[in-house]
Amino acid sequence: MSKAFIGVVLFTVIEVVTMVGWLFYANRSDSLGVVILTLGLLFEHYVAVNVGAGRSPFGSLPPNK
C-alpha cells in the first residue's frame, strides 16, 4: 500500500468518527456536537494537508510557500 492511500484511509476514518460523534450530539441541548464537529474537521484537515504534501500525517505542517 502506498503512503498516500494510507493517508486517505486515515483521513476517512477521522471524518467518519467526527460525523458519528456530531450526529449523536446534534439533537441535544448542549453545544458538544459543535465542538466535536469543529475539532474533528480541524484534525481531519491537518492530516489532509500533511498527506497532500507528502509528509507524515501527524507531523508538522509544511512551510508556507
Secondary structure, 3 states (H helix, E strand, C coil): CCHHHHHHHHHHHHHHHHHHHHHHHHCCCCCHHHHHHHHHHHHHHHHHHHHHCCCCCCCCCCCCC
